[in-house]
Amino acid sequence: MGLTSHIEELKKKHSDLSHRVEVAQRSPGTSDAEIADMKKQKLRLKEEIERLSAEHA
């Protein structure tokens, strides 16, 4: 897998996770801990995307 396609895959995962966070925040059955965990995963993906994009530039 090339770097560009890897970055695009990470962006897709970030977008999917963002949507899951939004849905979870509206769902009363989702715990704050679960939402916080998803947000941490989202942040890690964003940081990885930024790091790889900077290396690729």
N, C-alpha and C positions, 0 to 999 in steps of 0.2 A: 504494500500500500504506500503510495506516495505521500509526502508531507501535506500537500494541499488537500488531498482526499481525507487524510486523517484529521486535519483541522475542520473540514466540513462535517465529518462524522461527529466530532466533539461539539460543534455548534448545534447539530441536530439533537444530540443528547441534552445539551443545555436548554434548548427550546422545549423539548418534551418535559424535562424536569420542571421548568418554569410553569408550564401548564399544570402539571401534577400538584405543584405547590398552591397555585390559585384554587384548584378544585378542593384540595385538602383544607385550605383556610375557610372555605365556605361550608365544609362538612363538619357538623358538630361531633361526629364520632372519631375524628382524627385528633390525636393528642398533640400537645405543644412540642413534645420531644420529637415526635415523628416529623413534624413540620420543620423544626430546627435542624434535624438531620438532613432533610432534603435540601434545605437552604445551604448547609455546609457543603454538600455534594455539588450543588450548583456553583458555589463560589470556587471550589477546587477546579471545576471544569473551566470556568471563566479564566482563572489564573493560568491554567495549562494552555488554553487557546491563545491568551496574550503572550505567553512565553514562546510558544511555537511560532506565532505570527512574527514576533520580533526577530527570531532566529532566521526565519524564512525571508524577511525583508532585505 
